[in-house]
Amino acid sequence: MMAETRGIVQRIKLDPSFQDGYWVYIGPSPTNTTLFAVGIGDPDPQVLRRTCMAVLLTGALFSRREVIITHGASTFQIGGLEVVPG
């Protein structure tokens, strides 16, 4: 079952030890966030999709756009992303 989280991208951190991935902090304020991850170093066929998600999340961070991400109910891996039009 997939869950959704909606909020503003507050911070993104690159973590080379996590499959050259990104840690993404999403929430209503910088002190109230939920941590999610996008791993882009894994050589599977979905790497291009995850790389595009990292680019979209970075754009949402700089433009202060709200996003809706889908993820597993008990996982922090981002499975889908929607940038809310503003």
MDTraj code that builds the backbone (N, CA, C; nanometers):
import mdtraj as md
import numpy as np

residues = "MET MET ALA GLU THR ARG GLY ILE VAL GLN ARG ILE LYS LEU ASP PRO SER PHE GLN ASP GLY TYR TRP VAL TYR ILE GLY PRO SER PRO THR ASN THR THR LEU PHE ALA VAL GLY ILE GLY ASP PRO ASP PRO GLN VAL LEU ARG ARG THR CYS MET ALA VAL LEU LEU THR GLY ALA LEU PHE SER ARG ARG GLU VAL ILE ILE THR HIS GLY ALA SER THR PHE GLN ILE GLY GLY LEU GLU VAL VAL PRO GLY".split()
xyz = np.array([
    [0.0837, -0.1174, 0.0000],
    [0.0000, 0.0000, 0.0000],
    [0.0885, 0.1241, 0.0000],
    [0.0528, 0.2190, -0.0843],
    [0.1308, 0.3414, -0.0963],
    [0.0689, 0.4529, -0.0136],
    [0.1538, 0.5296, 0.0513],
    [0.1110, 0.6448, 0.1301],
    [0.1529, 0.7719, 0.0569],
    [0.0875, 0.8830, 0.0895],
    [0.1223, 1.0122, 0.0316],
    [0.1629, 1.1086, 0.1423],
    [0.2608, 1.1905, 0.1116],
    [0.3022, 1.2985, 0.2010],
    [0.3059, 1.4256, 0.1186],
    [0.2473, 1.5315, 0.1739],
    [0.2395, 1.6588, 0.1033],
    [0.3087, 1.7654, 0.1868],
    [0.3886, 1.8483, 0.1234],
    [0.4568, 1.9552, 0.1947],
    [0.5539, 2.0280, 0.1049],
    [0.6256, 2.1208, 0.1646],
    [0.7262, 2.1992, 0.0939],
    [0.8625, 2.1344, 0.1166],
    [0.9433, 2.1302, 0.0118],
    [1.0785, 2.0771, 0.0246],
    [1.1587, 2.1795, 0.1047],
    [1.2005, 2.1417, 0.2233],
    [1.2711, 2.2334, 0.3128],
    [1.4235, 2.2259, 0.2974],
    [1.4727, 2.1051, 0.2651],
    [1.6183, 2.0872, 0.2553],
    [1.6474, 1.9600, 0.1776],
    [1.7588, 1.9614, 0.1050],
    [1.8066, 1.8429, 0.0329],
    [1.9554, 1.8272, 0.0641],
    [1.9953, 1.7053, 0.0970],
    [2.1353, 1.6767, 0.1254],
    [2.1823, 1.5614, 0.0385],
    [2.2976, 1.5767, -0.0232],
    [2.3597, 1.4700, -0.1003],
    [2.4342, 1.3792, -0.0045],
    [2.4162, 1.2473, -0.0203],
    [2.4842, 1.1502, 0.0654],
    [2.5514, 1.0448, -0.0220],
    [2.6807, 1.0590, -0.0506],
    [2.7496, 0.9625, -0.1362],
    [2.7517, 0.8209, -0.0801],
    [2.7362, 0.8041, 0.0506],
    [2.7377, 0.6703, 0.1082],
    [2.6046, 0.5971, 0.0861],
    [2.5021, 0.6684, 0.0429],
    [2.3706, 0.6086, 0.0181],
    [2.3448, 0.6061, -0.1317],
    [2.4094, 0.5183, -0.2048],
    [2.3897, 0.5012, -0.3488],
    [2.3956, 0.6339, -0.4230],
    [2.4856, 0.7227, -0.3836],
    [2.4900, 0.8592, -0.4390],
    [2.3516, 0.9208, -0.4360],
    [2.2847, 0.9079, -0.3247],
    [2.1463, 0.9512, -0.3137],
    [2.1285, 1.0831, -0.2432],
    [2.0036, 1.1214, -0.2354],
    [1.9640, 1.2465, -0.1732],
    [1.8735, 1.2183, -0.0544],
    [1.8938, 1.2914, 0.0532],
    [1.8008, 1.2941, 0.1644],
    [1.7153, 1.4184, 0.1445],
    [1.5857, 1.4018, 0.1498],
    [1.4926, 1.5113, 0.1219],
    [1.4054, 1.5333, 0.2451],
    [1.4040, 1.6558, 0.2944],
    [1.3243, 1.6927, 0.4113],
    [1.2005, 1.7667, 0.3623],
    [1.0829, 1.7099, 0.3871],
    [0.9575, 1.7673, 0.3382],
    [0.8667, 1.7945, 0.4565],
    [0.8087, 1.9146, 0.4579],
    [0.7171, 1.9501, 0.5650],
    [0.6713, 2.0940, 0.5551],
    [0.5895, 2.1368, 0.6490],
    [0.5362, 2.2729, 0.6440],
    [0.6362, 2.3809, 0.6869],
    [0.7381, 2.3439, 0.7647],
    [0.8377, 2.4411, 0.8099],
    [0.9715, 2.3697, 0.8262],
    [1.0820, 2.4453, 0.8331],
    [1.2133, 2.3812, 0.8465],
    [1.2294, 2.2984, 0.9735],
    [1.1513, 2.3261, 1.0763],
    [1.1629, 2.2508, 1.2011],
    [1.0585, 2.1408, 1.2147],
    [0.9740, 2.1248, 1.1155],
    [0.8693, 2.0217, 1.1170],
    [0.8716, 1.9499, 0.9832],
    [0.9606, 1.8510, 0.9693],
    [0.9781, 1.7819, 0.8418],
    [0.9762, 1.6305, 0.8604],
    [0.9592, 1.5629, 0.7492],
    [0.9731, 1.4178, 0.7422],
    [1.0853, 1.3889, 0.6439],
    [1.1698, 1.2932, 0.6761],
    [1.2865, 1.2609, 0.5946],
    [1.2525, 1.1504, 0.4951],
    [1.2893, 1.1739, 0.3691],
    [1.2724, 1.0752, 0.2625],
    [1.4026, 1.0648, 0.1848],
    [1.4116, 0.9638, 0.0982],
    [1.5353, 0.9407, 0.0237],
    [1.5076, 0.9105, -0.1227],
    [1.6035, 0.9524, -0.2059],
    [1.6054, 0.9171, -0.3477],
    [1.7457, 0.8673, -0.3764],
    [1.7607, 0.7385, -0.4076],
    [1.8909, 0.6821, -0.4415],
    [1.9088, 0.6817, -0.5922],
    [2.0169, 0.7433, -0.6420],
    [2.0350, 0.7515, -0.7876],
    [2.1572, 0.6752, -0.8368],
    [2.2345, 0.6148, -0.7485],
    [2.3550, 0.5444, -0.7900],
    [2.3330, 0.3976, -0.8226],
    [2.2135, 0.3476, -0.8015],
    [2.1820, 0.2079, -0.8276],
    [2.1663, 0.1871, -0.9780],
    [2.2375, 0.0920, -1.0399],
    [2.2350, 0.0778, -1.1858],
    [2.1162, -0.0034, -1.2386],
    [1.9959, 0.0258, -1.1923],
    [1.8799, -0.0453, -1.2463],
    [1.8086, 0.0440, -1.3483],
    [1.7107, -0.0083, -1.4196],
    [1.6441, 0.0696, -1.5249],
    [1.5682, 0.1929, -1.4751],
    [1.5423, 0.2007, -1.3465],
    [1.4673, 0.3146, -1.2922],
    [1.5577, 0.4316, -1.2533],
    [1.6875, 0.4231, -1.2779],
    [1.7791, 0.5278, -1.2331],
    [1.7487, 0.6613, -1.3011],
    [1.7075, 0.6622, -1.4259],
    [1.6757, 0.7878, -1.4938],
    [1.5535, 0.8546, -1.4308],
    [1.4543, 0.7757, -1.3947],
    [1.3342, 0.8303, -1.3303],
    [1.3707, 0.8919, -1.1952],
    [1.4537, 0.8241, -1.1179],
    [1.4927, 0.8768, -0.9870],
    [1.5818, 0.9994, -1.0005],
    [1.6661, 1.0042, -1.1028],
    [1.7477, 1.1228, -1.1276],
    [1.6584, 1.2422, -1.1611],
    [1.5574, 1.2209, -1.2416],
    [1.4620, 1.3285, -1.2743],
    [1.3872, 1.3746, -1.1496],
    [1.3518, 1.2819, -1.0613],
    [1.2861, 1.3213, -0.9363],
    [1.3784, 1.4100, -0.8531],
    [1.5068, 1.3787, -0.8481],
    [1.6022, 1.4608, -0.7722],
    [1.6100, 1.6011, -0.8305],
    [1.6078, 1.6122, -0.9620],
    [1.6111, 1.7438, -1.0266],
    [1.4831, 1.8213, -0.9963],
    [1.3675, 1.7552, -1.0052],
    [1.2405, 1.8215, -0.9741],
    [1.2334, 1.8650, -0.8278],
    [1.2812, 1.7815, -0.7379],
    [1.2816, 1.8182, -0.5962],
    [1.3716, 1.9384, -0.5700],
    [1.4853, 1.9452, -0.6392],
    [1.5743, 2.0601, -0.6248],
    [1.5069, 2.1868, -0.6759],
    [1.4381, 2.1778, -0.7897],
    [1.3640, 2.2925, -0.8409],
    [1.2535, 2.3360, -0.7466],
    [1.1845, 2.2397, -0.6858],
    [1.0786, 2.2713, -0.5898],
    [1.1368, 2.3379, -0.4651],
    [1.2565, 2.2978, -0.4243],
    [1.3222, 2.3607, -0.3096],
    [1.3489, 2.5079, -0.3375],
    [1.4083, 2.5373, -0.4518],
    [1.4456, 2.6754, -0.4827],
    [1.3256, 2.7644, -0.5118],
    [1.2185, 2.7074, -0.5645],
    [1.1003, 2.7890, -0.5961],
    [0.9955, 2.7843, -0.4854],
    [1.0253, 2.7115, -0.3760],
    [0.9339, 2.6996, -0.2612],
    [0.7988, 2.6428, -0.3034],
    [0.7996, 2.5421, -0.3900],
    [0.6780, 2.4787, -0.4382],
    [0.6431, 2.3599, -0.3508],
    [0.5144, 2.3382, -0.3361],
    [0.4661, 2.2232, -0.2602],
    [0.4733, 2.0991, -0.3479],
    [0.5044, 1.9854, -0.2863],
    [0.5114, 1.8588, -0.3588],
    [0.4235, 1.7548, -0.2886],
    [0.3842, 1.6560, -0.3654],
    [0.3165, 1.5385, -0.3114],
    [0.4013, 1.4191, -0.3519],
    [0.4492, 1.3460, -0.2532],
    [0.5292, 1.2276, -0.2841],
    [0.4514, 1.1032, -0.2413],
    [0.4740, 0.9959, -0.3144],
    [0.4188, 0.8670, -0.2752],
    [0.5349, 0.7789, -0.2306],
    [0.5063, 0.6987, -0.1310],
    [0.6088, 0.6114, -0.0733],
    [0.5381, 0.4952, -0.0070],
    [0.6114, 0.3914, 0.0235],
    [0.5553, 0.2790, 0.0958],
    [0.5139, 0.3210, 0.2361],
    [0.4174, 0.2536, 0.2912],
    [0.3659, 0.2900, 0.4232],
    [0.4729, 0.2800, 0.5316],
    [0.5705, 0.1931, 0.5137],
    [0.6732, 0.1761, 0.6171],
    [0.8140, 0.1995, 0.5627],
    [0.8270, 0.2786, 0.4565],
    [0.9581, 0.3051, 0.3982],
    [0.9765, 0.4536, 0.3730],
    [1.1005, 0.4951, 0.3629],
    [1.1306, 0.6351, 0.3386],
    [1.1728, 0.6616, 0.1935],
    [1.1719, 0.5578, 0.1082],
    [1.2085, 0.5715, -0.0316],
    [1.0944, 0.6361, -0.1112],
    [1.1253, 0.7413, -0.1865],
    [1.0246, 0.8078, -0.2677],
    [0.9972, 0.7230, -0.3915],
    [0.8703, 0.6906, -0.4137],
    [0.8307, 0.6109, -0.5290],
    [0.7701, 0.6930, -0.6402],
    [0.7102, 0.8059, -0.6068],
    [0.6488, 0.8932, -0.7060],
    [0.6483, 1.0362, -0.6571],
    [0.6371, 1.1292, -0.7495],
    [0.6471, 1.2696, -0.7160],
    [0.5542, 1.3518, -0.8028],
    [0.4861, 1.4466, -0.7403],
    [0.4041, 1.5438, -0.8123],
    [0.4357, 1.6817, -0.7551],
    [0.4687, 1.7752, -0.8420],
    [0.4900, 1.9137, -0.7988],
    [0.3565, 1.9854, -0.8153],
    [0.3084, 2.0448, -0.7070],
    [0.1782, 2.1118, -0.7083],
    [0.1906, 2.2415, -0.7870],
    [0.1049, 2.2603, -0.8887],
    [0.1125, 2.3859, -0.9665],
    [0.0786, 2.5049, -0.8788],
    [0.1462, 2.6134, -0.9030],
    [0.1235, 2.7313, -0.8202],
    [0.0953, 2.8463, -0.9005],
])
top = md.Topology()
chain = top.add_chain()
for i, resn in enumerate(residues, 1):
    res = top.add_residue(resn, chain, resSeq=i)
    for name in ("N", "CA", "C"):
        top.add_atom(name, md.element.get_by_symbol(name[0]), res)
traj = md.Trajectory(xyz[None], top)
